[in-house]
Amino acid sequence: MIHLLRSRATRQQLNEMLETLSVYVKLAVDIRQGFLAGGGALHADCEAALINEGSRQEDIWGVDWIPSTQQIRFEALINIRPHQNNPSMKILDHSLCSQINEIVQRLLGGV
């Protein structure tokens, strides 16, 4: 199940997002608006949910959230963007990673 999170997730929301992949959650994070979509099988599904909410594709980045370790993996197919200086699945800009980390920690950290 994909959830849009503008405020801190509940334990139930996190459990529902974990239903597909069990140990981690695929996320799409809107760095301009500071919210995210999580759950489902593909980062692209989460990205589509954000676009339906009015997000711009260039503001959305894909990551994985591992609740058991509270860690983020900054790698997703939707991140391959040579026109935004990111020719890799991994997010290469450290300041962008910091922004994403702040949003994810605020909405999912400690849940």
Phi and psi restraints in degrees (range 20) as a CNS / XPLOR table:
assign (resid 1 and name C) (resid 2 and name N)
       (resid 2 and name CA) (resid 2 and name C) 1.0 -96.5 20.0 2
assign (resid 2 and name N) (resid 2 and name CA)
       (resid 2 and name C) (resid 3 and name N) 1.0 130.6 20.0 2
assign (resid 2 and name C) (resid 3 and name N)
       (resid 3 and name CA) (resid 3 and name C) 1.0 -116.6 20.0 2
assign (resid 3 and name N) (resid 3 and name CA)
       (resid 3 and name C) (resid 4 and name N) 1.0 139.8 20.0 2
assign (resid 3 and name C) (resid 4 and name N)
       (resid 4 and name CA) (resid 4 and name C) 1.0 -92.9 20.0 2
assign (resid 4 and name N) (resid 4 and name CA)
       (resid 4 and name C) (resid 5 and name N) 1.0 126.9 20.0 2
assign (resid 4 and name C) (resid 5 and name N)
       (resid 5 and name CA) (resid 5 and name C) 1.0 -119.8 20.0 2
assign (resid 5 and name N) (resid 5 and name CA)
       (resid 5 and name C) (resid 6 and name N) 1.0 115.5 20.0 2
assign (resid 5 and name C) (resid 6 and name N)
       (resid 6 and name CA) (resid 6 and name C) 1.0 -107.5 20.0 2
assign (resid 6 and name N) (resid 6 and name CA)
       (resid 6 and name C) (resid 7 and name N) 1.0 -15.6 20.0 2
assign (resid 6 and name C) (resid 7 and name N)
       (resid 7 and name CA) (resid 7 and name C) 1.0 -133.5 20.0 2
assign (resid 7 and name N) (resid 7 and name CA)
       (resid 7 and name C) (resid 8 and name N) 1.0 171.1 20.0 2
assign (resid 7 and name C) (resid 8 and name N)
       (resid 8 and name CA) (resid 8 and name C) 1.0 -52.5 20.0 2
assign (resid 8 and name N) (resid 8 and name CA)
       (resid 8 and name C) (resid 9 and name N) 1.0 133.6 20.0 2
assign (resid 8 and name C) (resid 9 and name N)
       (resid 9 and name CA) (resid 9 and name C) 1.0 -68.2 20.0 2
assign (resid 9 and name N) (resid 9 and name CA)
       (resid 9 and name C) (resid 10 and name N) 1.0 150.1 20.0 2
assign (resid 9 and name C) (resid 10 and name N)
       (resid 10 and name CA) (resid 10 and name C) 1.0 -90.2 20.0 2
assign (resid 10 and name N) (resid 10 and name CA)
       (resid 10 and name C) (resid 11 and name N) 1.0 165.4 20.0 2
assign (resid 10 and name C) (resid 11 and name N)
       (resid 11 and name CA) (resid 11 and name C) 1.0 -60.4 20.0 2
assign (resid 11 and name N) (resid 11 and name CA)
       (resid 11 and name C) (resid 12 and name N) 1.0 -39.5 20.0 2
assign (resid 11 and name C) (resid 12 and name N)
       (resid 12 and name CA) (resid 12 and name C) 1.0 -63.7 20.0 2
assign (resid 12 and name N) (resid 12 and name CA)
       (resid 12 and name C) (resid 13 and name N) 1.0 -43.6 20.0 2
assign (resid 12 and name C) (resid 13 and name N)
       (resid 13 and name CA) (resid 13 and name C) 1.0 -60.9 20.0 2
assign (resid 13 and name N) (resid 13 and name CA)
       (resid 13 and name C) (resid 14 and name N) 1.0 -44.6 20.0 2
assign (resid 13 and name C) (resid 14 and name N)
       (resid 14 and name CA) (resid 14 and name C) 1.0 -61.6 20.0 2
assign (resid 14 and name N) (resid 14 and name CA)
       (resid 14 and name C) (resid 15 and name N) 1.0 -44.1 20.0 2
assign (resid 14 and name C) (resid 15 and name N)
       (resid 15 and name CA) (resid 15 and name C) 1.0 -60.6 20.0 2
assign (resid 15 and name N) (resid 15 and name CA)
       (resid 15 and name C) (resid 16 and name N) 1.0 -39.8 20.0 2
assign (resid 15 and name C) (resid 16 and name N)
       (resid 16 and name CA) (resid 16 and name C) 1.0 -67.4 20.0 2
assign (resid 16 and name N) (resid 16 and name CA)
       (resid 16 and name C) (resid 17 and name N) 1.0 -37.6 20.0 2
assign (resid 16 and name C) (resid 17 and name N)
       (resid 17 and name CA) (resid 17 and name C) 1.0 -68.3 20.0 2
assign (resid 17 and name N) (resid 17 and name CA)
       (resid 17 and name C) (resid 18 and name N) 1.0 -28.9 20.0 2
assign (resid 17 and name C) (resid 18 and name N)
       (resid 18 and name CA) (resid 18 and name C) 1.0 -79.8 20.0 2
assign (resid 18 and name N) (resid 18 and name CA)
       (resid 18 and name C) (resid 19 and name N) 1.0 -10.1 20.0 2
assign (resid 18 and name C) (resid 19 and name N)
       (resid 19 and name CA) (resid 19 and name C) 1.0 -56.0 20.0 2
assign (resid 19 and name N) (resid 19 and name CA)
       (resid 19 and name C) (resid 20 and name N) 1.0 -36.5 20.0 2
assign (resid 19 and name C) (resid 20 and name N)
       (resid 20 and name CA) (resid 20 and name C) 1.0 -76.2 20.0 2
assign (resid 20 and name N) (resid 20 and name CA)
       (resid 20 and name C) (resid 21 and name N) 1.0 -47.3 20.0 2
assign (resid 20 and name C) (resid 21 and name N)
       (resid 21 and name CA) (resid 21 and name C) 1.0 -114.5 20.0 2
assign (resid 21 and name N) (resid 21 and name CA)
       (resid 21 and name C) (resid 22 and name N) 1.0 -0.6 20.0 2
assign (resid 21 and name C) (resid 22 and name N)
       (resid 22 and name CA) (resid 22 and name C) 1.0 68.2 20.0 2
assign (resid 22 and name N) (resid 22 and name CA)
       (resid 22 and name C) (resid 23 and name N) 1.0 -54.7 20.0 2
assign (resid 22 and name C) (resid 23 and name N)
       (resid 23 and name CA) (resid 23 and name C) 1.0 -107.7 20.0 2
assign (resid 23 and name N) (resid 23 and name CA)
       (resid 23 and name C) (resid 24 and name N) 1.0 -11.8 20.0 2
assign (resid 23 and name C) (resid 24 and name N)
       (resid 24 and name CA) (resid 24 and name C) 1.0 -149.4 20.0 2
assign (resid 24 and name N) (resid 24 and name CA)
       (resid 24 and name C) (resid 25 and name N) 1.0 165.5 20.0 2
assign (resid 24 and name C) (resid 25 and name N)
       (resid 25 and name CA) (resid 25 and name C) 1.0 -124.1 20.0 2
assign (resid 25 and name N) (resid 25 and name CA)
       (resid 25 and name C) (resid 26 and name N) 1.0 132.0 20.0 2
assign (resid 25 and name C) (resid 26 and name N)
       (resid 26 and name CA) (resid 26 and name C) 1.0 -80.8 20.0 2
assign (resid 26 and name N) (resid 26 and name CA)
       (resid 26 and name C) (resid 27 and name N) 1.0 134.7 20.0 2
assign (resid 26 and name C) (resid 27 and name N)
       (resid 27 and name CA) (resid 27 and name C) 1.0 -126.9 20.0 2
assign (resid 27 and name N) (resid 27 and name CA)
       (resid 27 and name C) (resid 28 and name N) 1.0 152.5 20.0 2
assign (resid 27 and name C) (resid 28 and name N)
       (resid 28 and name CA) (resid 28 and name C) 1.0 -123.9 20.0 2
assign (resid 28 and name N) (resid 28 and name CA)
       (resid 28 and name C) (resid 29 and name N) 1.0 127.3 20.0 2
assign (resid 28 and name C) (resid 29 and name N)
       (resid 29 and name CA) (resid 29 and name C) 1.0 -115.4 20.0 2
assign (resid 29 and name N) (resid 29 and name CA)
       (resid 29 and name C) (resid 30 and name N) 1.0 126.7 20.0 2
assign (resid 29 and name C) (resid 30 and name N)
       (resid 30 and name CA) (resid 30 and name C) 1.0 -90.8 20.0 2
assign (resid 30 and name N) (resid 30 and name CA)
       (resid 30 and name C) (resid 31 and name N) 1.0 106.9 20.0 2
assign (resid 30 and name C) (resid 31 and name N)
       (resid 31 and name CA) (resid 31 and name C) 1.0 -75.7 20.0 2
assign (resid 31 and name N) (resid 31 and name CA)
       (resid 31 and name C) (resid 32 and name N) 1.0 -22.1 20.0 2
assign (resid 31 and name C) (resid 32 and name N)
       (resid 32 and name CA) (resid 32 and name C) 1.0 -78.0 20.0 2
assign (resid 32 and name N) (resid 32 and name CA)
       (resid 32 and name C) (resid 33 and name N) 1.0 -43.1 20.0 2
assign (resid 32 and name C) (resid 33 and name N)
       (resid 33 and name CA) (resid 33 and name C) 1.0 -93.9 20.0 2
assign (resid 33 and name N) (resid 33 and name CA)
       (resid 33 and name C) (resid 34 and name N) 1.0 -13.0 20.0 2
assign (resid 33 and name C) (resid 34 and name N)
       (resid 34 and name CA) (resid 34 and name C) 1.0 74.3 20.0 2
assign (resid 34 and name N) (resid 34 and name CA)
       (resid 34 and name C) (resid 35 and name N) 1.0 33.3 20.0 2
assign (resid 34 and name C) (resid 35 and name N)
       (resid 35 and name CA) (resid 35 and name C) 1.0 -136.9 20.0 2
assign (resid 35 and name N) (resid 35 and name CA)
       (resid 35 and name C) (resid 36 and name N) 1.0 175.9 20.0 2
assign (resid 35 and name C) (resid 36 and name N)
       (resid 36 and name CA) (resid 36 and name C) 1.0 -146.7 20.0 2
assign (resid 36 and name N) (resid 36 and name CA)
       (resid 36 and name C) (resid 37 and name N) 1.0 164.8 20.0 2
assign (resid 36 and name C) (resid 37 and name N)
       (resid 37 and name CA) (resid 37 and name C) 1.0 -121.2 20.0 2
assign (resid 37 and name N) (resid 37 and name CA)
       (resid 37 and name C) (resid 38 and name N) 1.0 138.2 20.0 2
assign (resid 37 and name C) (resid 38 and name N)
       (resid 38 and name CA) (resid 38 and name C) 1.0 -142.0 20.0 2
assign (resid 38 and name N) (resid 38 and name CA)
       (resid 38 and name C) (resid 39 and name N) 1.0 149.2 20.0 2
assign (resid 38 and name C) (resid 39 and name N)
       (resid 39 and name CA) (resid 39 and name C) 1.0 115.9 20.0 2
assign (resid 39 and name N) (resid 39 and name CA)
       (resid 39 and name C) (resid 40 and name N) 1.0 -178.2 20.0 2
assign (resid 39 and name C) (resid 40 and name N)
       (resid 40 and name CA) (resid 40 and name C) 1.0 79.6 20.0 2
assign (resid 40 and name N) (resid 40 and name CA)
       (resid 40 and name C) (resid 41 and name N) 1.0 -179.1 20.0 2
assign (resid 40 and name C) (resid 41 and name N)
       (resid 41 and name CA) (resid 41 and name C) 1.0 -93.4 20.0 2
assign (resid 41 and name N) (resid 41 and name CA)
       (resid 41 and name C) (resid 42 and name N) 1.0 -21.4 20.0 2
assign (resid 41 and name C) (resid 42 and name N)
       (resid 42 and name CA) (resid 42 and name C) 1.0 -131.2 20.0 2
assign (resid 42 and name N) (resid 42 and name CA)
       (resid 42 and name C) (resid 43 and name N) 1.0 144.7 20.0 2
assign (resid 42 and name C) (resid 43 and name N)
       (resid 43 and name CA) (resid 43 and name C) 1.0 -59.7 20.0 2
assign (resid 43 and name N) (resid 43 and name CA)
       (resid 43 and name C) (resid 44 and name N) 1.0 -34.9 20.0 2
assign (resid 43 and name C) (resid 44 and name N)
       (resid 44 and name CA) (resid 44 and name C) 1.0 -62.4 20.0 2
assign (resid 44 and name N) (resid 44 and name CA)
       (resid 44 and name C) (resid 45 and name N) 1.0 -31.7 20.0 2
assign (resid 44 and name C) (resid 45 and name N)
       (resid 45 and name CA) (resid 45 and name C) 1.0 -65.1 20.0 2
assign (resid 45 and name N) (resid 45 and name CA)
       (resid 45 and name C) (resid 46 and name N) 1.0 -41.6 20.0 2
assign (resid 45 and name C) (resid 46 and name N)
       (resid 46 and name CA) (resid 46 and name C) 1.0 -68.3 20.0 2
assign (resid 46 and name N) (resid 46 and name CA)
       (resid 46 and name C) (resid 47 and name N) 1.0 -40.9 20.0 2
assign (resid 46 and name C) (resid 47 and name N)
       (resid 47 and name CA) (resid 47 and name C) 1.0 -58.6 20.0 2
assign (resid 47 and name N) (resid 47 and name CA)
       (resid 47 and name C) (resid 48 and name N) 1.0 -44.1 20.0 2
assign (resid 47 and name C) (resid 48 and name N)
       (resid 48 and name CA) (resid 48 and name C) 1.0 -61.8 20.0 2
assign (resid 48 and name N) (resid 48 and name CA)
       (resid 48 and name C) (resid 49 and name N) 1.0 -39.0 20.0 2
assign (resid 48 and name C) (resid 49 and name N)
       (resid 49 and name CA) (resid 49 and name C) 1.0 -62.8 20.0 2
assign (resid 49 and name N) (resid 49 and name CA)
       (resid 49 and name C) (resid 50 and name N) 1.0 -39.5 20.0 2
assign (resid 49 and name C) (resid 50 and name N)
       (resid 50 and name CA) (resid 50 and name C) 1.0 -68.9 20.0 2
assign (resid 50 and name N) (resid 50 and name CA)
       (resid 50 and name C) (resid 51 and name N) 1.0 -41.4 20.0 2
assign (resid 50 and name C) (resid 51 and name N)
       (resid 51 and name CA) (resid 51 and name C) 1.0 -61.9 20.0 2
assign (resid 51 and name N) (resid 51 and name CA)
       (resid 51 and name C) (resid 52 and name N) 1.0 -38.1 20.0 2
assign (resid 51 and name C) (resid 52 and name N)
       (resid 52 and name CA) (resid 52 and name C) 1.0 -63.8 20.0 2
assign (resid 52 and name N) (resid 52 and name CA)
       (resid 52 and name C) (resid 53 and name N) 1.0 -21.9 20.0 2
assign (resid 52 and name C) (resid 53 and name N)
       (resid 53 and name CA) (resid 53 and name C) 1.0 -92.1 20.0 2
assign (resid 53 and name N) (resid 53 and name CA)
       (resid 53 and name C) (resid 54 and name N) 1.0 2.6 20.0 2
assign (resid 53 and name C) (resid 54 and name N)
       (resid 54 and name CA) (resid 54 and name C) 1.0 103.0 20.0 2
assign (resid 54 and name N) (resid 54 and name CA)
       (resid 54 and name C) (resid 55 and name N) 1.0 3.3 20.0 2
assign (resid 54 and name C) (resid 55 and name N)
       (resid 55 and name CA) (resid 55 and name C) 1.0 -70.7 20.0 2
assign (resid 55 and name N) (resid 55 and name CA)
       (resid 55 and name C) (resid 56 and name N) 1.0 153.5 20.0 2
assign (resid 55 and name C) (resid 56 and name N)
       (resid 56 and name CA) (resid 56 and name C) 1.0 -95.8 20.0 2
assign (resid 56 and name N) (resid 56 and name CA)
       (resid 56 and name C) (resid 57 and name N) 1.0 137.9 20.0 2
assign (resid 56 and name C) (resid 57 and name N)
       (resid 57 and name CA) (resid 57 and name C) 1.0 -55.6 20.0 2
assign (resid 57 and name N) (resid 57 and name CA)
       (resid 57 and name C) (resid 58 and name N) 1.0 -38.3 20.0 2
assign (resid 57 and name C) (resid 58 and name N)
       (resid 58 and name CA) (resid 58 and name C) 1.0 -68.0 20.0 2
assign (resid 58 and name N) (resid 58 and name CA)
       (resid 58 and name C) (resid 59 and name N) 1.0 -12.7 20.0 2
assign (resid 58 and name C) (resid 59 and name N)
       (resid 59 and name CA) (resid 59 and name C) 1.0 -96.0 20.0 2
assign (resid 59 and name N) (resid 59 and name CA)
       (resid 59 and name C) (resid 60 and name N) 1.0 -3.8 20.0 2
assign (resid 59 and name C) (resid 60 and name N)
       (resid 60 and name CA) (resid 60 and name C) 1.0 -104.7 20.0 2
assign (resid 60 and name N) (resid 60 and name CA)
       (resid 60 and name C) (resid 61 and name N) 1.0 130.9 20.0 2
assign (resid 60 and name C) (resid 61 and name N)
       (resid 61 and name CA) (resid 61 and name C) 1.0 -130.5 20.0 2
assign (resid 61 and name N) (resid 61 and name CA)
       (resid 61 and name C) (resid 62 and name N) 1.0 145.0 20.0 2
assign (resid 61 and name C) (resid 62 and name N)
       (resid 62 and name CA) (resid 62 and name C) 1.0 -99.9 20.0 2
assign (resid 62 and name N) (resid 62 and name CA)
       (resid 62 and name C) (resid 63 and name N) 1.0 136.3 20.0 2
assign (resid 62 and name C) (resid 63 and name N)
       (resid 63 and name CA) (resid 63 and name C) 1.0 -145.4 20.0 2
assign (resid 63 and name N) (resid 63 and name CA)
       (resid 63 and name C) (resid 64 and name N) 1.0 167.3 20.0 2
assign (resid 63 and name C) (resid 64 and name N)
       (resid 64 and name CA) (resid 64 and name C) 1.0 -112.3 20.0 2
assign (resid 64 and name N) (resid 64 and name CA)
       (resid 64 and name C) (resid 65 and name N) 1.0 142.0 20.0 2
assign (resid 64 and name C) (resid 65 and name N)
       (resid 65 and name CA) (resid 65 and name C) 1.0 -113.8 20.0 2
assign (resid 65 and name N) (resid 65 and name CA)
       (resid 65 and name C) (resid 66 and name N) 1.0 126.1 20.0 2
assign (resid 65 and name C) (resid 66 and name N)
       (resid 66 and name CA) (resid 66 and name C) 1.0 -109.9 20.0 2
assign (resid 66 and name N) (resid 66 and name CA)
       (resid 66 and name C) (resid 67 and name N) 1.0 99.1 20.0 2
assign (resid 66 and name C) (resid 67 and name N)
       (resid 67 and name CA) (resid 67 and name C) 1.0 -59.8 20.0 2
assign (resid 67 and name N) (resid 67 and name CA)
       (resid 67 and name C) (resid 68 and name N) 1.0 -37.4 20.0 2
assign (resid 67 and name C) (resid 68 and name N)
       (resid 68 and name CA) (resid 68 and name C) 1.0 -63.6 20.0 2
assign (resid 68 and name N) (resid 68 and name CA)
       (resid 68 and name C) (resid 69 and name N) 1.0 -29.7 20.0 2
assign (resid 68 and name C) (resid 69 and name N)
       (resid 69 and name CA) (resid 69 and name C) 1.0 -111.8 20.0 2
assign (resid 69 and name N) (resid 69 and name CA)
       (resid 69 and name C) (resid 70 and name N) 1.0 -5.1 20.0 2
assign (resid 69 and name C) (resid 70 and name N)
       (resid 70 and name CA) (resid 70 and name C) 1.0 58.9 20.0 2
assign (resid 70 and name N) (resid 70 and name CA)
       (resid 70 and name C) (resid 71 and name N) 1.0 36.1 20.0 2
assign (resid 70 and name C) (resid 71 and name N)
       (resid 71 and name CA) (resid 71 and name C) 1.0 -110.9 20.0 2
assign (resid 71 and name N) (resid 71 and name CA)
       (resid 71 and name C) (resid 72 and name N) 1.0 155.8 20.0 2
assign (resid 71 and name C) (resid 72 and name N)
       (resid 72 and name CA) (resid 72 and name C) 1.0 -117.0 20.0 2
assign (resid 72 and name N) (resid 72 and name CA)
       (resid 72 and name C) (resid 73 and name N) 1.0 135.5 20.0 2
assign (resid 72 and name C) (resid 73 and name N)
       (resid 73 and name CA) (resid 73 and name C) 1.0 -106.3 20.0 2
assign (resid 73 and name N) (resid 73 and name CA)
       (resid 73 and name C) (resid 74 and name N) 1.0 121.7 20.0 2
assign (resid 73 and name C) (resid 74 and name N)
       (resid 74 and name CA) (resid 74 and name C) 1.0 -91.8 20.0 2
assign (resid 74 and name N) (resid 74 and name CA)
       (resid 74 and name C) (resid 75 and name N) 1.0 55.7 20.0 2
assign (resid 74 and name C) (resid 75 and name N)
       (resid 75 and name CA) (resid 75 and name C) 1.0 -141.2 20.0 2
assign (resid 75 and name N) (resid 75 and name CA)
       (resid 75 and name C) (resid 76 and name N) 1.0 128.7 20.0 2
assign (resid 75 and name C) (resid 76 and name N)
       (resid 76 and name CA) (resid 76 and name C) 1.0 -166.0 20.0 2
assign (resid 76 and name N) (resid 76 and name CA)
       (resid 76 and name C) (resid 77 and name N) 1.0 151.0 20.0 2
assign (resid 76 and name C) (resid 77 and name N)
       (resid 77 and name CA) (resid 77 and name C) 1.0 -59.5 20.0 2
assign (resid 77 and name N) (resid 77 and name CA)
       (resid 77 and name C) (resid 78 and name N) 1.0 -34.8 20.0 2
assign (resid 77 and name C) (resid 78 and name N)
       (resid 78 and name CA) (resid 78 and name C) 1.0 -67.6 20.0 2
assign (resid 78 and name N) (resid 78 and name CA)
       (resid 78 and name C) (resid 79 and name N) 1.0 -9.5 20.0 2
assign (resid 78 and name C) (resid 79 and name N)
       (resid 79 and name CA) (resid 79 and name C) 1.0 -85.8 20.0 2
assign (resid 79 and name N) (resid 79 and name CA)
       (resid 79 and name C) (resid 80 and name N) 1.0 -7.3 20.0 2
assign (resid 79 and name C) (resid 80 and name N)
       (resid 80 and name CA) (resid 80 and name C) 1.0 -73.8 20.0 2
assign (resid 80 and name N) (resid 80 and name CA)
       (resid 80 and name C) (resid 81 and name N) 1.0 103.9 20.0 2
assign (resid 80 and name C) (resid 81 and name N)
       (resid 81 and name CA) (resid 81 and name C) 1.0 -144.6 20.0 2
assign (resid 81 and name N) (resid 81 and name CA)
       (resid 81 and name C) (resid 82 and name N) 1.0 79.7 20.0 2
assign (resid 81 and name C) (resid 82 and name N)
       (resid 82 and name CA) (resid 82 and name C) 1.0 -56.1 20.0 2
assign (resid 82 and name N) (resid 82 and name CA)
       (resid 82 and name C) (resid 83 and name N) 1.0 -34.3 20.0 2
assign (resid 82 and name C) (resid 83 and name N)
       (resid 83 and name CA) (resid 83 and name C) 1.0 -68.4 20.0 2
assign (resid 83 and name N) (resid 83 and name CA)
       (resid 83 and name C) (resid 84 and name N) 1.0 -14.5 20.0 2
assign (resid 83 and name C) (resid 84 and name N)
       (resid 84 and name CA) (resid 84 and name C) 1.0 -113.3 20.0 2
assign (resid 84 and name N) (resid 84 and name CA)
       (resid 84 and name C) (resid 85 and name N) 1.0 24.8 20.0 2
assign (resid 84 and name C) (resid 85 and name N)
       (resid 85 and name CA) (resid 85 and name C) 1.0 60.3 20.0 2
assign (resid 85 and name N) (resid 85 and name CA)
       (resid 85 and name C) (resid 86 and name N) 1.0 33.2 20.0 2
assign (resid 85 and name C) (resid 86 and name N)
       (resid 86 and name CA) (resid 86 and name C) 1.0 -133.9 20.0 2
assign (resid 86 and name N) (resid 86 and name CA)
       (resid 86 and name C) (resid 87 and name N) 1.0 82.9 20.0 2
assign (resid 86 and name C) (resid 87 and name N)
       (resid 87 and name CA) (resid 87 and name C) 1.0 -81.5 20.0 2
assign (resid 87 and name N) (resid 87 and name CA)
       (resid 87 and name C) (resid 88 and name N) 1.0 9.4 20.0 2
assign (resid 87 and name C) (resid 88 and name N)
       (resid 88 and name CA) (resid 88 and name C) 1.0 -121.8 20.0 2
assign (resid 88 and name N) (resid 88 and name CA)
       (resid 88 and name C) (resid 89 and name N) 1.0 160.6 20.0 2
assign (resid 88 and name C) (resid 89 and name N)
       (resid 89 and name CA) (resid 89 and name C) 1.0 -67.5 20.0 2
assign (resid 89 and name N) (resid 89 and name CA)
       (resid 89 and name C) (resid 90 and name N) 1.0 -30.2 20.0 2
assign (resid 89 and name C) (resid 90 and name N)
       (resid 90 and name CA) (resid 90 and name C) 1.0 -81.9 20.0 2
assign (resid 90 and name N) (resid 90 and name CA)
       (resid 90 and name C) (resid 91 and name N) 1.0 138.2 20.0 2
assign (resid 90 and name C) (resid 91 and name N)
       (resid 91 and name CA) (resid 91 and name C) 1.0 -73.2 20.0 2
assign (resid 91 and name N) (resid 91 and name CA)
       (resid 91 and name C) (resid 92 and name N) 1.0 120.8 20.0 2
assign (resid 91 and name C) (resid 92 and name N)
       (resid 92 and name CA) (resid 92 and name C) 1.0 -92.2 20.0 2
assign (resid 92 and name N) (resid 92 and name CA)
       (resid 92 and name C) (resid 93 and name N) 1.0 -22.6 20.0 2
assign (resid 92 and name C) (resid 93 and name N)
       (resid 93 and name CA) (resid 93 and name C) 1.0 -83.4 20.0 2
assign (resid 93 and name N) (resid 93 and name CA)
       (resid 93 and name C) (resid 94 and name N) 1.0 115.0 20.0 2
assign (resid 93 and name C) (resid 94 and name N)
       (resid 94 and name CA) (resid 94 and name C) 1.0 -66.3 20.0 2
assign (resid 94 and name N) (resid 94 and name CA)
       (resid 94 and name C) (resid 95 and name N) 1.0 -32.8 20.0 2
assign (resid 94 and name C) (resid 95 and name N)
       (resid 95 and name CA) (resid 95 and name C) 1.0 -69.8 20.0 2
assign (resid 95 and name N) (resid 95 and name CA)
       (resid 95 and name C) (resid 96 and name N) 1.0 -34.7 20.0 2
assign (resid 95 and name C) (resid 96 and name N)
       (resid 96 and name CA) (resid 96 and name C) 1.0 -65.3 20.0 2
assign (resid 96 and name N) (resid 96 and name CA)
       (resid 96 and name C) (resid 97 and name N) 1.0 -42.0 20.0 2
assign (resid 96 and name C) (resid 97 and name N)
       (resid 97 and name CA) (resid 97 and name C) 1.0 -60.2 20.0 2
assign (resid 97 and name N) (resid 97 and name CA)
       (resid 97 and name C) (resid 98 and name N) 1.0 -39.6 20.0 2
assign (resid 97 and name C) (resid 98 and name N)
       (resid 98 and name CA) (resid 98 and name C) 1.0 -63.4 20.0 2
assign (resid 98 and name N) (resid 98 and name CA)
       (resid 98 and name C) (resid 99 and name N) 1.0 -42.6 20.0 2
assign (resid 98 and name C) (resid 99 and name N)
       (resid 99 and name CA) (resid 99 and name C) 1.0 -61.0 20.0 2
assign (resid 99 and name N) (resid 99 and name CA)
       (resid 99 and name C) (resid 100 and name N) 1.0 -46.4 20.0 2
assign (resid 99 and name C) (resid 100 and name N)
       (resid 100 and name CA) (resid 100 and name C) 1.0 -63.6 20.0 2
assign (resid 100 and name N) (resid 100 and name CA)
       (resid 100 and name C) (resid 101 and name N) 1.0 -44.1 20.0 2
assign (resid 100 and name C) (resid 101 and name N)
       (resid 101 and name CA) (resid 101 and name C) 1.0 -57.3 20.0 2
assign (resid 101 and name N) (resid 101 and name CA)
       (resid 101 and name C) (resid 102 and name N) 1.0 -43.7 20.0 2
assign (resid 101 and name C) (resid 102 and name N)
       (resid 102 and name CA) (resid 102 and name C) 1.0 -61.0 20.0 2
assign (resid 102 and name N) (resid 102 and name CA)
       (resid 102 and name C) (resid 103 and name N) 1.0 -44.8 20.0 2
assign (resid 102 and name C) (resid 103 and name N)
       (resid 103 and name CA) (resid 103 and name C) 1.0 -65.7 20.0 2
assign (resid 103 and name N) (resid 103 and name CA)
       (resid 103 and name C) (resid 104 and name N) 1.0 -47.5 20.0 2
assign (resid 103 and name C) (resid 104 and name N)
       (resid 104 and name CA) (resid 104 and name C) 1.0 -63.6 20.0 2
assign (resid 104 and name N) (resid 104 and name CA)
       (resid 104 and name C) (resid 105 and name N) 1.0 -43.9 20.0 2
assign (resid 104 and name C) (resid 105 and name N)
       (resid 105 and name CA) (resid 105 and name C) 1.0 -62.9 20.0 2
assign (resid 105 and name N) (resid 105 and name CA)
       (resid 105 and name C) (resid 106 and name N) 1.0 -39.6 20.0 2
assign (resid 105 and name C) (resid 106 and name N)
       (resid 106 and name CA) (resid 106 and name C) 1.0 -65.1 20.0 2
assign (resid 106 and name N) (resid 106 and name CA)
       (resid 106 and name C) (resid 107 and name N) 1.0 -37.4 20.0 2
assign (resid 106 and name C) (resid 107 and name N)
       (resid 107 and name CA) (resid 107 and name C) 1.0 -94.5 20.0 2
assign (resid 107 and name N) (resid 107 and name CA)
       (resid 107 and name C) (resid 108 and name N) 1.0 -25.2 20.0 2
assign (resid 107 and name C) (resid 108 and name N)
       (resid 108 and name CA) (resid 108 and name C) 1.0 -126.7 20.0 2
assign (resid 108 and name N) (resid 108 and name CA)
       (resid 108 and name C) (resid 109 and name N) 1.0 -18.0 20.0 2
assign (resid 108 and name C) (resid 109 and name N)
       (resid 109 and name CA) (resid 109 and name C) 1.0 -60.6 20.0 2
assign (resid 109 and name N) (resid 109 and name CA)
       (resid 109 and name C) (resid 110 and name N) 1.0 132.6 20.0 2
assign (resid 109 and name C) (resid 110 and name N)
       (resid 110 and name CA) (resid 110 and name C) 1.0 81.8 20.0 2
assign (resid 110 and name N) (resid 110 and name CA)
       (resid 110 and name C) (resid 111 and name N) 1.0 -4.8 20.0 2
